């Protein structure tokens, strides 16, 4: 945060995430793995996929997000909610250090606006989010997913809160901690890259996001009920 990579509010967002991670058992569950497979299939089939990067993403998974971007041939675009002076440059440096060669969203003079959106996130790169058919939005605030859906984009979210607005609006919601989700997405990309187009389509067709979110909520309840510690036993006896 002191180096401007993460916004002050990013620390609060991180705490919100940790709370959900705790009740998810701090591991990638079956529902998250199913969402990851469908998400990678969608990204591999996309014409112009893009990965949106904010401060929290840059600080938590810099190397992995760059690797995923290469594997999927999906560029990285820095897109910030809090556009404090110096932040874009700080994040650009982190990504470049991690090996990124082409980063979108850094040339202010080129940016265009998404009029359906009022926050700073409305400023997008014409060659990136503006033109994309599939957008990966990790750790997102609510407004943008809704706006991007309205202008016809497919949205893949990574969000530990299963009932956030982003989670509910996204086409595919990966309910997992980004520090586990991105490495799992890298593994899945290597595996699914071997599949034919028709098999990737099947993977997306059989995936149902609403059911998957419900499955996650059930897993949370099951996880909490299975706690062996005494105070928990008292609650469920
Ligand atoms: O860097 P900026 O300026 O673009 O700002 C980024 C933040 C994250 C501050 C901004 O987008 C924000 O305020 O987001 P929200 O509304 O707090 O939403 C972030 C969501 O990510 C919440 O639902 C959190 O539960 C979730 N989250 C937090 N940490 C993680 C996470 N999801 C996955 N992995 C995490 N480590």
Boltz pocket constraint, residues with backbone or C-beta under 6 A from the ligand:
constraints:
  - pocket:
      binder: B
      contacts: [[A, 5], [A, 6], [A, 7], [A, 9], [A, 10], [A, 11], [A, 12], [A, 13], [A, 14], [A, 15], [A, 16], [A, 17], [A, 18], [A, 20], [A, 53], [A, 54], [A, 55], [A, 56], [A, 60], [A, 79], [A, 80], [A, 81], [A, 82], [A, 83], [A, 138], [A, 139], [A, 140], [A, 141], [A, 142], [A, 158], [A, 159], [A, 160], [A, 161], [A, 164], [A, 176], [A, 177], [A, 178], [A, 179]]
      max_distance: 6.0
